[in-house]
Amino acid sequence: MAGNVKRGGKGRHKIPFIFADYARPDEVQTRAQEYFLWVVHGRTPAPLYRLRDEVFPKFRAAFDLERSRAETDDEIKKHACQALVDVMLKEEIDGLGALVEYQAVWAASRLLYDATDDLISWANRFNLRGRRFDVGESKDPDSLKSARIGAIWPVVAALETIFDWHFAPLGSLRKNRSPPLWRAPVRLFKGPPKDPEILPTIRLKAPVCNFPRSEPSAAVEVVEGTEQASWDAEFEPEEQFRSRIRYLFELWLNRYVESKKVAARDAGLVEVPGKRELDHFCWTARYQIDQAYISTIARENNKTEKAVEQAIEHVLELISLEKRPGRRGPPRQPKASRATKARDHR
């Protein structure tokens, strides 16, 4: 999979799911999450093997039972999604699992709920749990739904992958790959606008400095001057004309680009991290899934522990993934004495 990575400048890797400079915050996060799943497949695929070999067979048995009850594929998927919501709520609300209503639903689809419990355990095993955000006293159903989905996005991606393996026409081929493939990435690509904004007329004006007369210490005011004259071949050398126009065009271009950036930020868009080190996502996958020590990752990549930790923290925040619980690092090797070093040198 590494062969599909697009390279940016200075040997950096460009995230293939991010192209534009500005996007909605949720688009940036979703694209980064898709990229992280892509890295997991290529660098730390243990979750996919476990999902296929241990969790998927239980869902397959549950799906077969549901189908024997004359359920359609869409109805089976809907029941599986509801089971996921119920199991997650059971973890959040004390006593929910003991309610008569919950027990009745669980008994009617026991295989499905047991498979969902295994899916949650799978996510915990590999530290694939989304971050939980406090929505305060908000009663907006859309806000609550978005917060809950955001907190379980890796589990949702895994359940969608199970759907793909079981129901899609070519799902068995993707399931039997080595490593198995996630479901198709979420499509967020937008086509060009139907009615694009036309570039405004370019008027090149040289800046003029107004120096204060009464207060020498006052700031110099820079304003636009008159429009530029065309090239007079009898008066001005061509090279001088080209240099003059090129300089003024760059001034106009800088002002225009900055105005569009301000408009994008005012519209609620955020700057996209267009170029990120592929290694940062790989370090995060190793830290979360393989539970590698930060000191080990730093030593293997010839980086400082602080640099690796900061990179991992940034990726975890970018993809909204809960950081795994810390654990004691490996014992430090004692420093060799001068006599030992001299002996080893011989």
PyMOL commands that set and color helices and strands:
alter all, ss='L'
color gray80, all
select helices_A, chain A and resi 2-4+9-11+25-43+46-68+73-92+96-98+100-108+110-125+141-151+153-167+171-175+238-266+278-288+294-300+305-319+338-345
alter helices_A, ss='H'
color red, helices_A
select strands_A, chain A and resi 6-7+13-14+22-23+205-210+221-227+270-271
alter strands_A, ss='S'
color yellow, strands_A
deselect
rebuild
show_as cartoon
